[in-house]
Amino acid sequence: MKITVQRSGGIAAMTRVWSVEAVSPVDKERWLPIVEACPWDEAKGQAKTINQPDRFMYSIRAGQRRATLPDRAVTGPWQELVECAKAEGSESSGRLGSRR
């Protein structure tokens, strides 16, 4: 399972991307509970909320799941997923799906 967190916006309007490849059974055992704890269905309404100026937006992918969240909604299980991806994933700048 590939997990990708893209953070865009902020004062500098820079985009940063963190990616994790959970391929081995050990990796999947670690990441699956973190991914499944996130309220993916509830996140669908979050993308439609008005983005605040100079705040971050997060686009999160985990396997077939997708969510776009404003900075203020990245709490609880979402925050754990984002922080783990930032700490353990490989970082790049750019957009989701871009080839670098």
ZAVEX-665010 format. One record per residue (C-alpha): residue number from 1; residue in three letters; x, y, z. Coordinates in Angstrom, 1 decimal, always signed. Layout:
// ZAVEX-665010
<r seq="NUM" type="Ala" c1="X" c2="Y" c3="Z"/>
...
This chain:
// ZAVEX-665010
<r seq="1" type="Met" c1="+0.0" c2="+0.0" c3="+0.0"/>
<r seq="2" type="Lys" c1="+1.3" c2="+3.4" c3="-0.9"/>
<r seq="3" type="Ile" c1="+0.6" c2="+6.3" c3="+1.5"/>
<r seq="4" type="Thr" c1="+1.1" c2="+9.8" c3="+0.3"/>
<r seq="5" type="Val" c1="+0.6" c2="+13.1" c3="+2.2"/>
<r seq="6" type="Gln" c1="+0.7" c2="+16.4" c3="+0.2"/>
<r seq="7" type="Arg" c1="+0.7" c2="+19.6" c3="+2.1"/>
<r seq="8" type="Ser" c1="+0.1" c2="+22.8" c3="+0.1"/>
<r seq="9" type="Gly" c1="-0.6" c2="+26.4" c3="+0.8"/>
<r seq="10" type="Gly" c1="+0.7" c2="+28.4" c3="+3.8"/>
<r seq="11" type="Ile" c1="+2.3" c2="+31.8" c3="+3.6"/>
<r seq="12" type="Ala" c1="+5.0" c2="+30.6" c3="+1.2"/>
<r seq="13" type="Ala" c1="+2.5" c2="+28.6" c3="-0.9"/>
<r seq="14" type="Met" c1="+5.0" c2="+25.7" c3="-1.1"/>
<r seq="15" type="Thr" c1="+3.9" c2="+22.1" c3="-1.7"/>
<r seq="16" type="Arg" c1="+5.6" c2="+19.3" c3="+0.2"/>
<r seq="17" type="Val" c1="+5.0" c2="+15.6" c3="-0.3"/>
<r seq="18" type="Trp" c1="+5.8" c2="+12.6" c3="+2.0"/>
<r seq="19" type="Ser" c1="+5.4" c2="+9.1" c3="+0.7"/>
<r seq="20" type="Val" c1="+5.6" c2="+5.7" c3="+2.4"/>
<r seq="21" type="Glu" c1="+5.5" c2="+2.3" c3="+0.6"/>
<r seq="22" type="Ala" c1="+4.0" c2="-0.3" c3="+3.0"/>
<r seq="23" type="Val" c1="+5.0" c2="-3.4" c3="+1.1"/>
<r seq="24" type="Ser" c1="+6.3" c2="-5.9" c3="+3.6"/>
<r seq="25" type="Pro" c1="+4.0" c2="-7.7" c3="+6.0"/>
<r seq="26" type="Val" c1="+5.6" c2="-5.9" c3="+8.9"/>
<r seq="27" type="Asp" c1="+5.1" c2="-2.5" c3="+7.2"/>
<r seq="28" type="Lys" c1="+1.5" c2="-3.3" c3="+6.4"/>
<r seq="29" type="Glu" c1="+0.9" c2="-4.5" c3="+10.0"/>
<r seq="30" type="Arg" c1="+2.2" c2="-1.1" c3="+11.2"/>
<r seq="31" type="Trp" c1="+0.4" c2="+1.2" c3="+8.8"/>
<r seq="32" type="Leu" c1="-3.0" c2="-0.5" c3="+8.2"/>
<r seq="33" type="Pro" c1="-4.3" c2="+0.3" c3="+11.7"/>
<r seq="34" type="Ile" c1="-3.2" c2="+4.0" c3="+11.3"/>
<r seq="35" type="Val" c1="-4.9" c2="+4.2" c3="+7.9"/>
<r seq="36" type="Glu" c1="-8.1" c2="+2.4" c3="+9.0"/>
<r seq="37" type="Ala" c1="-8.5" c2="+4.6" c3="+12.1"/>
<r seq="38" type="Cys" c1="-9.0" c2="+7.7" c3="+9.9"/>
<r seq="39" type="Pro" c1="-12.6" c2="+8.7" c3="+9.2"/>
<r seq="40" type="Trp" c1="-12.4" c2="+8.6" c3="+5.4"/>
<r seq="41" type="Asp" c1="-16.1" c2="+8.9" c3="+4.8"/>
<r seq="42" type="Glu" c1="-16.4" c2="+12.0" c3="+7.0"/>
<r seq="43" type="Ala" c1="-13.5" c2="+13.6" c3="+5.1"/>
<r seq="44" type="Lys" c1="-15.6" c2="+13.9" c3="+1.9"/>
<r seq="45" type="Gly" c1="-17.4" c2="+16.9" c3="+3.3"/>
<r seq="46" type="Gln" c1="-14.2" c2="+18.6" c3="+4.6"/>
<r seq="47" type="Ala" c1="-12.9" c2="+19.4" c3="+1.1"/>
<r seq="48" type="Lys" c1="-15.9" c2="+21.6" c3="+0.4"/>
<r seq="49" type="Thr" c1="-15.2" c2="+23.8" c3="+3.4"/>
<r seq="50" type="Ile" c1="-13.8" c2="+27.2" c3="+2.7"/>
<r seq="51" type="Asn" c1="-10.0" c2="+27.3" c3="+2.7"/>
<r seq="52" type="Gln" c1="-8.6" c2="+30.0" c3="+4.9"/>
<r seq="53" type="Pro" c1="-5.9" c2="+32.3" c3="+3.5"/>
<r seq="54" type="Asp" c1="-2.3" c2="+31.3" c3="+4.5"/>
<r seq="55" type="Arg" c1="-3.4" c2="+28.0" c3="+5.9"/>
<r seq="56" type="Phe" c1="-2.3" c2="+24.5" c3="+4.7"/>
<r seq="57" type="Met" c1="-4.5" c2="+22.0" c3="+2.8"/>
<r seq="58" type="Tyr" c1="-3.7" c2="+18.3" c3="+3.0"/>
<r seq="59" type="Ser" c1="-4.3" c2="+15.8" c3="+0.3"/>
<r seq="60" type="Ile" c1="-4.0" c2="+12.3" c3="+1.7"/>
<r seq="61" type="Arg" c1="-3.9" c2="+9.0" c3="-0.2"/>
<r seq="62" type="Ala" c1="-3.7" c2="+5.5" c3="+1.2"/>
<r seq="63" type="Gly" c1="-4.2" c2="+2.7" c3="-1.3"/>
<r seq="64" type="Gln" c1="-7.6" c2="+3.5" c3="-2.9"/>
<r seq="65" type="Arg" c1="-8.7" c2="+6.0" c3="-0.2"/>
<r seq="66" type="Arg" c1="-8.5" c2="+9.7" c3="-0.8"/>
<r seq="67" type="Ala" c1="-9.1" c2="+12.7" c3="+1.4"/>
<r seq="68" type="Thr" c1="-8.5" c2="+16.5" c3="+1.2"/>
<r seq="69" type="Leu" c1="-8.6" c2="+18.3" c3="+4.5"/>
<r seq="70" type="Pro" c1="-8.0" c2="+21.8" c3="+5.7"/>
<r seq="71" type="Asp" c1="-5.2" c2="+22.3" c3="+8.3"/>
<r seq="72" type="Arg" c1="-7.7" c2="+22.6" c3="+11.1"/>
<r seq="73" type="Ala" c1="-9.3" c2="+19.2" c3="+10.4"/>
<r seq="74" type="Val" c1="-6.0" c2="+17.3" c3="+10.7"/>
<r seq="75" type="Thr" c1="-6.6" c2="+16.1" c3="+14.2"/>
<r seq="76" type="Gly" c1="-6.8" c2="+12.8" c3="+16.0"/>
<r seq="77" type="Pro" c1="-6.2" c2="+9.8" c3="+13.6"/>
<r seq="78" type="Trp" c1="-5.6" c2="+12.2" c3="+10.7"/>
<r seq="79" type="Gln" c1="-2.8" c2="+13.9" c3="+12.7"/>
<r seq="80" type="Glu" c1="-1.2" c2="+10.6" c3="+13.6"/>
<r seq="81" type="Leu" c1="-1.2" c2="+9.5" c3="+9.9"/>
<r seq="82" type="Val" c1="+0.3" c2="+12.8" c3="+8.7"/>
<r seq="83" type="Glu" c1="+2.9" c2="+12.9" c3="+11.5"/>
<r seq="84" type="Cys" c1="+4.0" c2="+9.3" c3="+10.9"/>
<r seq="85" type="Ala" c1="+4.2" c2="+9.9" c3="+7.1"/>
<r seq="86" type="Lys" c1="+6.3" c2="+13.0" c3="+7.7"/>
<r seq="87" type="Ala" c1="+8.6" c2="+11.2" c3="+10.2"/>
<r seq="88" type="Glu" c1="+9.0" c2="+7.9" c3="+8.3"/>
<r seq="89" type="Gly" c1="+8.3" c2="+8.7" c3="+4.6"/>
<r seq="90" type="Ser" c1="+10.5" c2="+10.0" c3="+1.9"/>
<r seq="91" type="Glu" c1="+10.0" c2="+13.7" c3="+1.3"/>
<r seq="92" type="Ser" c1="+9.8" c2="+15.6" c3="-2.0"/>
<r seq="93" type="Ser" c1="+8.4" c2="+18.9" c3="-3.2"/>
<r seq="94" type="Gly" c1="+5.8" c2="+19.0" c3="-5.9"/>
<r seq="95" type="Arg" c1="+2.4" c2="+17.6" c3="-6.6"/>
<r seq="96" type="Leu" c1="+0.8" c2="+14.2" c3="-6.1"/>
<r seq="97" type="Gly" c1="+1.3" c2="+12.1" c3="-9.1"/>
<r seq="98" type="Ser" c1="+4.1" c2="+14.1" c3="-10.5"/>
<r seq="99" type="Arg" c1="+7.2" c2="+12.2" c3="-11.6"/>
<r seq="100" type="Arg" c1="+10.5" c2="+13.5" c3="-10.1"/>
